[in-house]
Amino acid sequence: MKSLLRFLAFFAVVVLVFVVGMSWRGGFSRSAPPAAPFPPSGILEAEDRAFTGLVAGALPSVVSIDALPPDAVNPSLRALKFFLYGRQGSPPPQLGSGVIVSKEGHVVTNYHVIEGAGAVRIHLNDGRTLPARYMGGDRRSDIAVLKIEGADLQPVRWGDSDRVLIGQRVFAVGNPLGLQETVTQGIISGKGRRSLSEAANEFFQTDAAINRGNSGGPLLDMRGELIGITSMITEGSDGIAFAIPSNVVRRVYEGIRDRGRFIRPWFGAVMRSLTPEMAAQLGASSPRGALLVGTVEGSPAASVGLEPGDIVTAFNGRPIVDHIDLRNRIAERAIGDKITLDVLRRGKPVSVSAVIAAEPSDGEAVDGPPFR
């Protein structure tokens, strides 16, 4: 009898727990918000169509580049190498990318893609292969301009790289590892990056996948406008690549198109960065700024009375970090631009104005490759 009573009591507890649990679950279900619906498929399809349409519109402007070595186009040189070294055949062409920037057939690419070439072939999106002429280049900005002759060439639309923001979406198109029409997507990861070389400009950093062969290809925004030329990748660091801002590219291109060469803006100041010890000796509160150590006779810097020991602290109202920062700000200006410098001279602030001049040079700023 006692066993039966214990069983009935246990059964009652189980039933009570079950009833309470179901009631709680029902109440929770009624009070819980409904699950968020999936986005309507039409929205995703519209976004997909917009992006693929954007890429389709950009692809005809993107070209692949074969930079042929000199002995590939010069039988005498090939015979001489065979006589001297016993080698037959020629090394393979260097692969790169480029972008058409005018209806007349101007193509922009990296200088290092075509440097030392004996000839260059351009492969278009529609299957045509055309020979290219070298129009000019600038090694310091790593930009070269080529020219092709052909009908129905589609130029890219220029974008304004000064308006580019960190985090905005971009895509790169090029010829990585010989794979034509490769498209990758990413964002602008950083601005104002500096090269380890003597490049006279700063770079965009992007995480869009870029590999060898992408060099010289376009970096485009989500309007399909050119905001940069992909330039380099970092060895052993996946997801880090750099592009030359389009405003730098455009200045070099237009100089070569209009004058046959790029004339670099010039200020004529010899500068170096400050150390904390030097800053203290010169009456500066911090080592930020560019220290002037000399000027070139007849230069804009000399004409406005800048002196050794002056510290340039701001350029057109923008604070200057170091001498490289000031050099890059000057390189961004056009010849004839008026600039204002904030200067600290023997501990006292001074403001001077100057006009950017053309860099003294006869002929091209750099020697071009042998082909024309």
Long-range contacts (C-beta under 8 A, 24 or more apart in sequence): 54-222, 54-223, 54-224, 55-171, 55-173, 55-183, 57-224, 58-156, 58-173, 58-218, 58-220, 58-224, 59-125, 59-173, 59-181, 60-100, 60-124, 60-125, 60-126, 60-154, 61-99, 61-100, 61-125, 61-154, 61-155, 61-156, 61-218, 62-97, 62-98, 62-99, 62-100, 62-125, 62-156, 62-173, 62-174, 62-181, 62-217, 62-218, 63-97, 63-98, 63-99, 63-100, 63-107, 63-122, 63-123, 63-124, 63-125, 64-95, 64-96, 64-97, 64-98, 64-122, 64-123, 64-174, 64-175, 64-180, 65-95, 65-96, 65-97, 65-98, 65-109, 65-113, 65-114, 65-120, 65-121, 65-122, 65-123, 65-132, 65-175, 65-216, 66-93, 66-94, 66-95, 66-120, 66-121, 66-123, 67-93, 67-94, 67-95, 67-96, 67-113, 67-114, 67-116, 67-117, 67-120, 68-93, 68-117, 68-118, 68-119, 68-120, 68-121, 69-93, 69-94, 69-116, 69-117, 69-118, 70-116, 70-117, 70-118, 70-370, 71-118, 72-118, 72-119, 73-118, 73-119, 73-371, 74-118, 93-121, 95-175, 95-177, 95-178, 95-212, 95-213, 96-175, 96-213, 96-215, 96-216, 96-217, 97-173, 97-174, 97-175, 97-213, 97-214, 97-215, 97-216, 97-217, 97-218, 97-230, 98-122, 98-146, 98-216, 98-217, 99-156, 99-216, 99-217, 99-218, 99-226, 99-229, 100-153, 100-154, 100-155, 100-156, 101-155, 101-156, 101-158, 101-226, 101-253, 102-153, 102-155, 102-257, 103-153, 103-155, 104-147, 104-153, 105-147, 105-148, 105-149, 105-150, 105-153, 106-135, 106-145, 106-146, 106-147, 106-155, 106-253, 106-257, 107-132, 107-145, 107-146, 107-147, 107-148, 108-143, 108-144, 108-145, 108-146, 108-216, 108-229, 108-249, 108-253, 109-143, 109-144, 109-146, 109-215, 109-216, 109-229, 110-142, 110-143, 110-144, 110-215, 110-216, 110-229, 110-231, 111-137, 111-138, 111-139, 111-141, 111-142, 111-143, 111-144, 111-366, 112-142, 112-215, 113-144, 113-215, 113-216, 114-144, 114-146, 114-369, 115-139, 115-144, 115-369, 116-369, 117-369, 117-370, 117-371, 118-369, 118-370, 118-371, 119-371, 120-146, 120-371, 122-146, 122-148, 123-180, 124-150, 125-181, 133-371, 133-372, 134-368, 134-369, 134-371, 134-372, 135-256, 135-257, 135-260, 136-256, 136-260, 136-261, 136-262, 136-364, 136-368, 137-252, 137-256, 137-262, 137-366, 137-368, 138-252, 138-256, 138-262, 138-264, 138-365, 138-366, 139-365, 139-366, 140-198, 140-199, 140-200, 140-264, 140-365, 140-366, 141-199, 141-200, 141-201, 141-244, 141-248, 141-249, 141-252, 141-262, 142-199, 142-231, 142-244, 143-229, 143-244, 143-248, 143-249, 143-252, 143-253, 143-262, 145-252, 145-253, 145-256, 145-257, 156-218, 156-220, 156-224, 156-225, 156-226, 157-223, 157-224, 157-225, 157-226, 158-225, 158-226, 158-246, 158-250, 159-220, 159-221, 159-223, 159-225, 159-226, 159-227, 159-246, 160-227, 160-246, 160-247, 161-204, 161-227, 161-228, 161-245, 161-246, 161-247, 161-248, 162-245, 162-247, 164-188, 164-191, 164-204, 164-221, 164-227, 164-228, 164-245, 166-190, 166-191, 168-221, 168-222, 169-221, 169-222, 170-206, 170-208, 170-219, 170-220, 170-221, 170-222, 170-227, 170-228, 171-208, 171-219, 171-220, 171-222, 172-206, 172-208, 172-209, 172-210, 172-214, 172-217, 172-218, 172-219, 172-220, 172-230, 172-241, 172-243, 173-217, 173-218, 173-220, 174-210, 174-213, 174-214, 174-215, 174-216, 174-217, 174-218, 174-230, 175-213, 175-214, 175-217, 176-210, 176-211, 176-212, 176-213, 176-214, 177-211, 177-212, 177-213, 178-213, 179-213, 182-214, 184-208, 184-209, 184-210, 189-240, 193-242, 194-324, 195-232, 195-242, 200-264, 200-327, 200-328, 200-331, 201-244, 201-245, 201-248, 201-328, 201-331, 201-332, 202-245, 202-328, 203-231, 203-242, 203-243, 203-244, 203-245, 204-228, 204-242, 204-243, 204-244, 204-245, 205-240, 205-241, 205-242, 206-241, 206-242, 206-243, 207-239, 207-240, 207-241, 208-241, 209-239, 209-241, 210-241, 214-241, 219-243, 247-332, 248-331, 248-332, 251-334, 260-364, 261-363, 261-364, 261-365, 262-365, 263-335, 263-358, 263-359, 263-361, 263-365, 264-331, 264-358, 264-359, 264-361, 264-365, 265-330, 265-331, 265-333, 265-334, 265-335, 265-337, 265-356, 265-357, 265-358, 265-359, 266-299, 266-300, 266-330, 266-356, 266-357, 266-358, 266-359, 266-360, 267-299, 267-300, 267-301, 267-330, 267-354, 267-356, 267-357, 268-295, 268-296, 268-298, 268-299, 268-300, 268-301, 268-302, 268-357, 269-294, 269-295, 269-296, 269-299, 269-301, 269-306, 269-326, 270-294, 270-295, 270-296, 271-312, 271-323, 271-326, 271-327, 272-323, 273-322, 273-323, 273-324, 274-311, 274-322, 279-311, 282-309, 282-311, 282-344, 282-346, 282-347, 283-344, 283-346, 283-347, 283-348, 284-311, 284-313, 284-344, 284-347, 288-313, 288-319, 288-320, 288-321, 288-322, 289-313, 289-320, 289-321, 289-322, 289-344, 290-320, 290-322, 290-323, 290-325, 290-326, 291-323, 299-357, 300-354, 300-355, 300-356, 300-357, 301-354, 303-354, 304-352, 304-353, 304-354, 305-352, 306-341, 306-343, 306-352, 307-345, 309-345, 309-346, 310-343, 310-344, 310-345, 310-350, 311-343, 311-344, 311-345, 312-341, 312-342, 312-343, 313-342, 313-343, 313-344, 313-349, 314-341, 314-342, 315-339, 315-340, 315-341, 315-342, 316-340, 317-342, 330-356
